[in-house]
Amino acid sequence: MEKQVIEYAGVPVGISVPEGNRVKFIAVKFPVIDLDGGIYSSVADLQRAIRTHMKNNQSSAQDGIGGLSWTPSNARNAFSAA
């Protein structure tokens, strides 16, 4: 397992770093800061947590990151792990 940049809606929001056989999330954008330091069983689980977090905090997420509008409809296919 290697470090990976985690993107949401095409914008880098943090990185995942190996933590044993799991991954730890390091947030770099404020809308996902509540997830900073979280341990997940996989990058897919981390991405699911970010998607859920953004959906649950949609009113504050409407401001977007990097000028993007964040909505559940564009969140479905928003992830990229480089």
trRosetta pair geometry for C-beta under 8 A, 3 or more apart (Angstrom, degrees):
i j d omega theta_ij theta_ji phi_ij phi_ji
1 18 4.3 132 97 -95 113 110
1 21 7.7 139 -11 -144 142 42
1 23 6.8 -139 178 -80 139 93
2 18 7.1 -23 -94 -36 12 111
3 15 5.7 4 -173 175 99 120
3 16 6.8 168 -151 83 50 55
3 17 5.1 -5 -104 -103 88 71
3 18 7.4 -89 -62 -8 58 79
4 15 6.5 162 81 -158 41 71
4 16 4.8 0 53 48 94 100
4 23 8.0 -24 32 -144 109 141
4 43 6.2 -4 60 -108 152 138
4 81 4.6 12 166 -174 137 100
4 82 6.5 157 -165 63 79 51
5 12 5.3 -50 -177 -123 113 112
5 14 7.9 162 -158 98 53 33
5 15 5.7 -43 -103 -102 45 81
5 81 7.0 159 75 -155 54 49
5 82 4.4 0 52 44 109 108
6 12 7.1 102 74 -151 45 64
6 13 5.8 -59 102 61 91 85
6 14 5.0 -8 54 72 114 77
6 15 6.2 171 5 -106 88 21
6 16 5.6 86 -46 -25 117 93
6 25 7.1 -27 12 -133 158 97
6 43 7.3 -166 -98 -154 107 99
6 46 6.6 -87 -115 126 150 128
6 47 7.0 -157 -153 -83 113 81
6 50 7.2 169 155 -41 130 158
6 79 7.4 -34 -165 -148 77 95
6 81 6.0 -12 -103 -105 61 80
7 10 5.9 -2 167 -143 128 13
7 11 6.0 150 -156 69 86 27
7 12 5.2 -52 -94 -86 79 46
7 13 6.5 122 -134 4 29 83
7 78 7.6 -135 124 150 81 76
7 79 6.4 138 80 -153 72 45
7 80 4.3 -4 53 55 124 91
7 81 7.4 -159 20 -74 81 35
7 82 7.1 64 -17 -20 115 99
8 11 6.1 -32 67 61 64 83
8 13 4.8 12 12 -15 108 139
8 32 7.3 142 1 -52 149 140
8 47 8.0 166 -90 -141 89 79
8 50 5.7 -132 -82 147 134 135
8 51 7.7 -177 -131 -76 115 64
8 54 6.9 165 179 -50 148 153
8 65 7.4 69 77 41 105 140
8 70 7.6 26 135 -123 113 120
8 75 7.3 -6 -170 -134 99 82
8 78 5.1 32 -168 134 57 122
8 79 6.3 -14 -103 -91 56 66
9 65 7.5 136 63 52 120 102
9 68 5.2 158 128 142 134 153
9 70 6.0 -125 -24 -106 156 82
9 74 5.9 56 -113 128 107 112
9 75 6.9 -51 -61 -99 98 57
9 78 4.2 -29 -64 -150 54 120
10 68 7.2 158 60 -91 100 156
10 78 7.0 -95 -15 -161 62 75
10 80 7.0 47 -102 8 46 129
11 29 7.2 69 131 -71 114 159
11 65 4.9 170 114 102 157 112
11 66 4.5 -174 -120 20 136 140
11 68 6.0 -146 -29 8 134 142
12 28 6.6 -4 131 67 97 131
12 29 7.5 155 109 -33 58 118
13 27 6.6 -34 154 -143 80 75
13 28 6.5 168 170 54 30 79
13 29 4.4 -72 -137 27 71 125
13 31 7.4 -66 -138 68 121 94
13 32 4.9 66 169 18 124 146
13 50 6.8 121 90 -146 151 140
13 65 6.6 49 -95 124 95 175
14 25 5.5 48 129 -176 147 87
14 26 5.3 175 -169 87 101 51
14 27 4.3 -58 -86 -110 129 36
14 28 5.0 164 -94 6 55 80
14 29 6.9 -108 -44 17 79 83
14 32 6.2 -110 -23 99 125 136
14 35 7.8 -127 -8 91 165 110
14 36 7.4 -161 -116 -100 142 74
15 25 7.6 158 82 -152 39 50
15 26 5.0 -7 57 56 85 105
15 28 7.2 54 -10 -22 82 118
16 23 4.2 5 -177 178 114 128
16 24 6.9 145 -157 68 61 39
16 25 5.8 -30 -99 -95 72 61
16 26 7.7 179 -88 17 23 77
16 40 7.7 -64 -131 50 120 117
16 43 5.6 -143 16 -105 172 90
16 46 5.8 -174 -93 22 127 175
16 81 7.3 -19 19 -136 127 118
17 23 6.8 139 64 -159 30 73
17 24 5.2 -28 63 60 86 95
17 26 6.4 37 -5 -12 113 115
18 22 7.8 125 -161 79 53 41
18 23 6.4 -52 -102 -105 36 65
18 24 7.7 12 102 14 12 88
19 22 4.9 -36 76 80 93 88
19 23 6.2 119 20 -140 94 13
19 24 4.1 87 -37 -31 134 104
19 39 5.6 -100 87 -126 151 104
22 39 5.2 49 128 180 142 96
22 40 6.2 164 -175 79 101 36
22 41 5.6 -65 -120 -110 94 35
22 42 7.8 -90 -140 -50 61 37
23 39 7.3 158 82 -154 38 55
23 40 5.3 -24 65 64 89 89
23 41 7.8 13 21 103 83 10
23 42 6.7 58 8 -153 118 15
23 43 5.9 45 12 -70 168 63
23 46 6.0 -65 90 -40 125 136
24 37 6.8 -23 -171 -154 103 36
24 38 7.1 161 -152 84 58 39
24 39 5.4 -28 -96 -98 73 70
24 40 7.8 159 -92 18 24 74
25 32 8.0 -93 158 151 133 119
25 35 5.5 -24 99 137 147 100
25 36 6.6 -124 109 -122 91 31
25 37 7.0 -39 71 23 73 14
25 38 4.9 4 36 57 114 88
25 39 7.9 -152 7 -76 78 25
25 40 6.6 50 -31 -4 106 116
25 46 5.4 155 -71 -143 119 122
25 49 7.9 -129 -30 80 158 135
26 36 6.5 36 -146 -145 37 82
26 37 7.5 56 -97 -63 55 47
27 32 4.8 -165 -129 103 121 92
27 33 4.9 179 110 -104 152 44
27 35 5.9 120 -62 72 124 82
27 36 3.9 -86 16 -79 111 92
29 32 5.6 54 76 28 90 98
29 33 7.4 -129 99 -49 42 79
29 65 5.0 19 -167 -134 144 140
30 33 5.2 -23 -147 -24 42 121
30 65 7.8 175 46 -103 77 102
31 54 6.7 48 151 -107 121 88
31 57 7.0 170 -164 104 89 134
31 60 6.7 170 -120 120 92 101
31 61 5.4 88 -150 -105 137 80
31 65 5.8 -111 15 -59 128 112
31 70 7.3 132 171 11 169 167
32 35 5.1 -40 176 33 84 116
32 36 7.4 118 125 -48 75 75
32 50 5.7 -8 -123 -131 129 97
32 53 6.3 95 -123 103 75 145
32 54 7.4 -30 -81 -64 90 92
33 36 5.3 -15 -164 -19 52 120
34 53 6.5 -179 71 -151 116 131
35 38 4.9 -54 -174 0 71 134
35 46 7.9 116 168 -157 134 81
35 49 6.0 132 -128 132 133 118
35 50 6.4 -79 -2 -88 173 72
35 53 5.9 -85 -49 -58 121 166
38 46 7.4 149 97 -120 115 87
38 49 6.7 -146 124 139 158 162
40 43 7.5 108 100 -88 130 20
40 45 4.2 180 -177 96 111 110
40 46 4.2 -174 41 -63 166 81
40 49 6.5 -130 -94 -4 131 139
41 45 5.0 72 49 2 81 158
42 45 4.8 104 54 4 75 98
42 46 7.1 -131 101 -2 45 86
43 46 5.3 -52 -151 37 38 116
43 47 6.3 40 151 -21 68 103
43 81 5.3 25 174 -90 147 160
44 47 5.7 -52 -147 36 31 112
44 48 6.4 35 152 -20 63 104
45 48 5.5 -51 -148 35 33 115
45 49 6.4 36 151 -21 64 103
46 49 5.6 -54 -151 34 32 113
46 50 6.5 31 151 -18 65 103
47 50 5.7 -51 -148 35 34 111
47 51 6.3 35 153 -19 65 105
47 79 4.6 23 -145 -110 131 157
47 81 7.5 -93 -63 -50 125 110
48 51 5.7 -53 -147 37 31 112
48 52 6.3 30 154 -17 65 107
49 52 5.8 -55 -145 39 29 110
49 53 6.1 33 154 -22 64 108
50 53 5.6 -54 -145 37 30 114
50 54 6.2 26 157 -17 65 107
50 79 7.7 122 71 -92 131 112
51 54 6.0 -57 -147 38 27 108
51 55 6.3 27 154 -19 63 108
51 75 5.2 132 -138 159 91 120
51 76 7.8 76 -142 -94 135 34
51 78 7.5 151 -98 47 97 117
51 79 7.6 -66 -58 -47 110 116
52 55 5.7 -56 -147 37 30 111
52 56 6.2 24 157 -14 66 110
53 56 5.9 -62 -147 41 27 107
53 57 6.1 -6 163 10 65 115
54 57 6.2 -72 -137 56 27 90
54 58 7.0 70 154 -84 60 61
54 61 5.0 98 -159 -109 80 160
54 70 5.8 -99 -173 162 124 131
54 72 7.9 162 110 -85 97 63
54 75 6.0 177 91 -115 134 142
55 58 6.0 -3 -163 -57 34 102
55 72 5.1 58 -112 -92 100 106
55 75 6.8 -141 -63 60 91 168
57 60 5.1 -38 167 46 98 106
57 61 5.4 105 106 -28 83 105
58 61 5.2 -65 -135 46 32 112
58 62 6.5 55 160 -47 66 87
58 70 7.5 -152 -136 107 65 94
58 71 7.3 52 -146 -126 110 53
58 72 7.0 -40 -99 -36 128 94
59 62 6.0 -32 -160 -3 29 115
60 63 6.7 -36 177 12 49 108
61 64 7.1 61 169 -76 59 36
61 70 4.3 -81 159 83 105 131
62 69 6.9 -4 -160 -149 57 79
62 70 6.8 -126 -92 55 26 81
62 71 7.8 44 -107 -76 71 77
64 67 6.0 -3 109 147 134 10
64 68 4.3 -173 -165 76 124 50
64 69 5.2 -68 -72 -84 128 27
64 70 5.2 159 -105 -14 66 89
65 68 6.0 -14 61 43 59 102
65 70 7.0 49 6 -49 84 127
69 74 7.5 91 95 29 82 147
70 74 7.2 -126 -143 71 39 111
70 75 6.8 56 -171 -72 81 102
71 74 5.4 75 59 19 84 93
71 75 6.8 -138 96 -21 39 94
72 75 5.2 -55 -141 26 35 122
72 76 7.4 56 164 -41 62 84
73 76 7.0 -35 -173 -4 30 108
74 77 7.6 -74 -171 51 49 77
74 78 6.0 79 138 -74 72 109
75 78 4.9 -48 -144 -4 39 134
